[in-house]
Amino acid sequence: MKTKFTISFTLLICLFFAGCSDDYQESFTFTGTVEEILVEEEMLIMKEYGGVSQGRREGNVYEIPVDNVEKYNIGQKLEITVFSNTDADIWNLDNMKFDIKTVEN
């Protein structure tokens, strides 16, 4: 009886830690320009460079949340590394983190 309880308790602990896992993996990196700054939402609207090579004449447009929108300017070139904690191929800000670096011209 005690052994069953110990095994059950150990399995429960493992499941708890697996469910609480916050493991973000690097998904992709892109370079783009700030097209719009949404001050109230603390969000940058970014347009990706290099979309033409992927068949996108206009490039991809992404919403990127930031802590301080005053640090950015429209037209500024940035490199964005996207991290996700899900395998789903969707743009879900609840499952993403971003590393933002300024690109010098």
C-alpha positions in Angstrom: 0.0 0.0 0.0 2.8 2.4 0.9 4.7 1.6 -2.3 1.6 2.3 -4.4 1.1 5.6 -2.7 4.8 6.6 -3.2 4.7 5.7 -6.9 1.4 7.5 -7.4 2.7 10.6 -5.6 5.9 10.6 -7.6 3.9 10.3 -10.9 1.7 13.2 -9.8 4.7 15.4 -9.1 6.2 14.6 -12.5 3.0 15.4 -14.2 2.7 18.7 -12.3 6.2 19.8 -13.3 5.7 18.7 -16.9 2.4 20.8 -17.0 4.1 23.8 -15.5 7.0 23.7 -18.0 7.7 27.1 -19.4 10.2 25.8 -21.9 10.6 28.3 -24.8 12.4 27.1 -27.9 13.8 29.4 -30.6 11.4 29.3 -33.5 12.9 31.7 -36.0 14.6 35.0 -36.5 13.8 37.7 -38.9 14.9 41.3 -39.7 12.3 44.0 -40.4 11.3 47.6 -40.0 9.0 49.2 -37.5 5.9 50.2 -39.6 3.6 51.3 -36.8 3.8 51.8 -33.1 0.6 51.1 -31.1 1.3 53.0 -27.9 -1.7 51.9 -25.8 -1.2 48.2 -26.6 2.6 48.5 -26.2 3.0 46.8 -29.6 5.2 47.2 -32.7 3.9 46.4 -36.1 6.9 45.0 -38.0 7.3 44.3 -41.7 9.8 41.6 -42.5 12.7 42.1 -44.9 13.4 39.3 -47.4 9.8 38.2 -47.9 10.4 38.3 -51.7 12.7 35.2 -51.6 9.8 33.3 -50.0 7.3 34.5 -52.7 5.9 37.4 -50.6 6.3 40.6 -52.6 5.2 42.7 -49.6 6.9 40.7 -46.8 5.3 39.4 -43.7 3.8 41.7 -41.1 4.0 40.8 -37.4 2.7 42.3 -34.1 5.5 42.3 -31.5 4.8 43.3 -27.9 7.4 45.5 -26.2 7.9 46.8 -22.7 8.7 50.4 -23.7 7.4 51.7 -27.1 9.3 55.0 -26.6 12.6 53.1 -27.4 11.5 52.5 -31.0 10.9 54.7 -34.1 9.0 54.1 -37.3 11.4 52.9 -39.9 13.8 51.6 -37.4 15.5 48.3 -38.5 15.3 45.5 -35.9 16.3 41.8 -35.7 13.6 39.8 -33.9 14.2 36.3 -32.5 10.9 34.5 -31.8 10.7 31.9 -29.0 7.6 29.7 -28.6 6.6 27.2 -25.9 4.3 25.3 -28.3 4.8 23.2 -31.4 1.7 24.7 -33.1 2.5 26.7 -36.2 0.4 29.7 -35.2 1.1 33.3 -34.1 -0.1 33.3 -30.5 1.4 36.0 -28.3 0.4 34.1 -25.2 2.9 31.3 -26.1 5.7 33.6 -27.4 8.6 35.6 -26.2 10.8 37.9 -28.3 14.4 39.0 -28.3 14.7 42.4 -30.0 18.1 43.8 -31.3 18.6 47.0 -33.2 20.3 46.6 -36.5 22.8 49.3 -37.5 22.5 50.5 -41.1 
